[in-house]
Amino acid sequence: MCGDWTLPNIESARIRRAYGTTTDTQNQKDWFFSQLITRIGIRKHDGGTYTVYYTDDFKYDFIGRMYAYFNENRVISSSHSRESSDWKNRLDRMNIRSNLKNEIIQLAMDDEDMRNAIGMDREYTKEVSFDYLENSGIKRSARERRRYNKLIKVLEKIKITLLIE
């Protein structure tokens, strides 16, 4: 496999919205690569085994997850998924309406710095566009900042500043 790549956040949000999932970007990447390796294996299969080589820009934990999936028949959650419970647990302990909580989760899904800020109770500023919000499934009846005031106020309570361009 030549060259590690990352799925753009906007594309990841589109996939989640289209399929109604909350799968994070890292798990989507794992899925895409496992599909790629499987399809190559099906096309090139001659009854034996085959070896997958990676360039040195791939992270070791990613290669480990692929190895476990193909050679040990098991799925290893990405470290991103394991650490996500801290910030989600903090959100669950707060008195936030479920629809706003789901929108906060959507905003944080592709933003490790935002997740860390929520989990560690730190200040953070997130700049987004109306397109990004809509593609993330956070849509209002009109493209006006004031329509997002409730979300902005809830985020301010947890030290997150949301700037809409």
N, C-alpha and C positions, 0 to 999 in steps of 0.2 A: 504494500500500500504506500503510495508516494504522496507525501504531504498531508499533515493533519489539517483538518478544517473544522470550523465551527458554524453551525446553523445560525443565520442571522435571527435576532430576537423577533423581528417582525414576522418572519416566516414561521418560526416556532409558534408564535401566537396564532397565526392563521391556521396552522395544523390543529392546535388545541381547540380552536373555535369550530373548525369544520367537523371534527370528530367528537366534540363534547368531552374532551379529556383534560386532565390537569398534569399530564406528563411533562416533566422538565426537559430542558434543552439537552442535557447530558444523556438522559435515557433515550431521547429521540435519536441522538447521534449513535448511540449503541445499537439501536434498532436498525438504522440505515446501514451501518457497517456490517452488521450480522446478515442483513438481507443481501448486501453486495457480495460478501464472501460466499454465502450459500449459493447465490446464482452463478457465480464464477465456478464454484465447485461442481454444480450440476452440469454446466456446459462442458467443462474440461474433465469430467469424471471418467476414469478408465478402470474403475474397480479397485483402485488403490487409495492411498492417502495423498494429500498434497500439503505443501507448506506455504504459509503466508508470511511474507517479509514486510517489515515496517521501516519507514525512515525514522531517523533519530528524533524527530520533532513530536512523535506520538508519546503521550505520557505512559509511564509504566503501569499505572493502575488501569488505564483503558485496555492495554494489551492483556493484562491479567484477567479483566472481565471477559474479553473475547476468548482467551484461552480456556477459562472455566466453562464458558458457554458451549464451545465446540468440542473440547476434549474431556470434560468432566460432566457434561450434561446438567449444568446448574447455572443459575442466574445469580450474580453478585450485584447488589445494589451499588450504585455509584456513591462515592463519599458525599457528593452533593445531596443525595437523597437522605443519607443518614444525618447530616447536620441540619437538614431542614426541619426536623421535629422541634428543635429549640425555639425557633422564631414562630412556628405555627402554634406551639404550646402556649407561648406568651400571648398570641392573639386570642386563643381559645379562652384564656383566663380573663380577658378583658370584656367589658360590657359593650360589645359592638354589634350592631344589627347584622344579621347573617348576610344580607345582600352586600353591605359595605365591606364586611370581612372577606367575602369571596372576591370582591374587586381588589382589595389590598393584596390578597394572595396572587391574583392574576398579575398585578403590577410587580410583585416581588419575584415571581417565578423565574424570570430571566435576568435578575439583577442581584448578584451575590452581595454587593455592598449594601443594598437595601435590606436584604435578609439579615446580614450581620448587624446592621443598625437596629433593626427591630429586636433581634435576639439579645443584643447587649445594651439596649436602651440608650443609644447614641443618636446624635443629630445627623440628619442626612437630607440632601436635596436631590430630588428626581425631576429631571426635565423631560417632558413628553410632548408629542404633537397630538392633535385631534385624530389623525390617521392611526397613530400608534394605539391610542385608547380604543378606538373603534375596532381595530384588528385584534386587540386583546379581549374583545367582548365587553368592553366598558363603554357603552353607548348611551347617549341621552337623546331627547327629542330634537335638540338643536345644538349646533356647534358653538356654544357660548360657555365661557368660563363659569359664569354664575350657575349653570346647570350642574356643575361639579362641586358646588360649595360644601355640601354635606360630606362628601368624600375628603375634600381638602381639610375640613375642620377635624374630622376623625383622625386623619393622618397627622395633623399638628399636635394632637393629644399624645401621640407616640413619637414625637420629635422628628417627623418626616415632613419636609416641605415639598409640595407638588407644584411645579411650575408648568403651566400649559402654554405652549408656543402658539 
